[in-house]
Amino acid sequence: MATLAARAARAPGLTAASSRRGFAAVVPMIIDGKKVQSEGTTFFDVTNPATNEVIARTPQCTPAELKRAADSCAEAFKTWRTTPPSTRARVMHKLEGAIRDNTEAIAKTLTEEQGKTIADAKGDLFRGLEVVEMACGIPTMIQGETLANVANSVDVHSYRIPLGVCAGIAPFNFPAMIPLWMFPPAVTAGNTFLMKPSERVPLTAVMLAEMANDCGLPPGVVNVVHGAHDTVNFMCDNEHIRAVSFVGGNAAGAHIYQRAGANGKRAQCNLGAKNHAIVLPDADPTSVVNQLTGASCGAAGQRCMAISVALFVGDSKQMIPKIAEAAAKLKVGAGNDPSTDVGPVISIQAKGRIESLIQSGVDEGAKLLLDGRNPSVPAANKDGYFVGPTIFSQVKRGMKIYDQEIFGPVLACVEVDSFDEAIKFVNENAWGNGTAVFTRSGAAARKFVDEIEAGQVGVNVPIPVPLPMFSFTGNKKSILGDLNFYGKAGVNFYTQLKTVTSSWKDDGHIEKLSMAGVGAQ
């Protein structure tokens, strides 16, 4: 793995050196296992959110380059599809080891381009690594089914086979985890994959694709291209691509789902969320304070499973000021500072939107217990995109801070009189990614699990993202498509069934003329 380690360690330094020379390096594509520089003339800045420094530039790949990458995937599929499943899984075993060996270097690059703390970057990578581990077991998940003698000497065999070329469109908030949700299950199931990382955070995905190639993926099995709308539309339209995976915003997801579907492609699109927690009076106050503070402010609130609304039943509302006190102690700063608790948000535009929503909460009558605008940060980070933890109480439906996904470190606290009222309140929300309840009562927990509608439910667990032996099961308006990411559902998304009916009878047997067909015998 010496090549992997050297390559991983080298990547962040190159971008920093480029910046010192007064220009930023252009992020390469990966085609046929090699770095390829785009001839495109439109670029997107990759900016360190903690400093506002441009560290790289992402190209808008040309139509010819996009076609070349897709054609490469299509050609590679011809042989990869017949590669033994155990051989494909061994590549994932090697990739798992390579990621573990290079965690520090990958996390450093991830923090530089995305802003999250080093600890959170390692968590981002580890949750993706768990999917790589799951992918190692895919050979047993794609075993077929057989039923012998469905008719006289007639057997039926059902096989799960790869689709062909698949594509992935990843968001900015999880530069490692989401690409690893996508290409490892897809390629281990026998597909080839065309990856488009977010143009804001492409460096981590390129590193991971290089590692996968170094671990034994043949040329063209995983290619990486770049860009924005034009690249997305290409993936939805290209004749080779059979399925599109997407995680991101609502408008983009709806567009991709509709356009890919109109072209006969499968699509799974994870969209926005507004995740609620319900706190019952019997819940442990210290646990509630710690868990809600972390679940709302961790990753600067930029995760689709963040708790952004907490409903306090009855006397549990006495915990709200303690949450504000705990959140006020969190340190805001650059992600590469080990003492930082809350890093920057992704862009100056995101910062402005979050601050505008905070002001709307004040204007619309919510009580601002902790104001995260203009937090104190070191002088070296004065140009960064920082918003500190923000806590509101007395929040009502109809307020923008409740109705909209803020995607920042903001917790909206709602007080209700009863558990039934709280469950009804949560179920009336259009989104269904995740939810949680805090209680010491088994009966209350069972009632919550039975009656709540969100797809991922935590009992005394604030962010109940399933481990990849299960699947990511957000529902309602939080997903478009009926097959979820990773786990069995993810494998089913990247495969299709082929059913073979065969008749083998004694030599010399002659079939009689039948107008009824097999099964009538």
WOMO-V790679 format. One line per field, one symbol per residue. psi: psi as a letter, one per 30 degrees, with the letter a starting at -180 (. if undefined). burial: # if it has 9 or more other C-alpha atoms within 8 Angstrom, else .. A space follows every 10 residues. Layout:
# WOMO-V790679
psi=???
burial=???
This chain:
# WOMO-V790679
psi=geeeeeeefe eeeeeeeeef fglkkkkllj khglkkkkgl fklkkjkjff fgkjflkklj kleeeeeeee eeeeeefeee fgkkeeeeee eeeeeeeeee fgeeeeeeee eefeflleee eeeeeeeeee eeeeffgeef fgkakkjlhf ajgklkkkkj llebklkkjl affifeeeef fdeeeeeffg llkjkjlkff ifeeeeeeee eeeffgklkf ejlkllabee eeeeeffkfe kfkkkkkble eeeeeeeeee efgglkkkjk balikkkkkl ffkjeeeeee eeeefefkgg ghkfgkjfkk kjkbfffffe eeeeeeeffk kkakfgjffk ejallfleee eeeeeeeeee eeeggljjek jgkhlkllef gfglikklkk kklhklkfke fefkjehlik kjkkklelee eeeeeeffkf lhdlllkjlg keeeeeeeee fkflfjkkjg jeiikklgfa ljhlabgfkk lgklkaaeee eeegllkkkk kkjjlkkfkk klkkfflkff .
burial=...##..##. ##.###.##. ...####### ###....#.# ..######## ##.####### ##..##..## #######..# #.#.#..### ######.##. .##.###### ########.# ##.####### #########. .#......## #.######## ########## ##.####### ########## ########## ########## ###.#.#### ########.. #######..# ########.. ..##.##.## #...###### ########## #.##...### ###.###### ########## ####.##.## .###.##..# .######..# ######...# #..##.##.# ##...##### ##..#..... #..####### #####...## ##..###### ######..#. ###..##... #########. ....#..#.. .#.######. ####.#.### ########## #.######## ######.... .......... .......... .
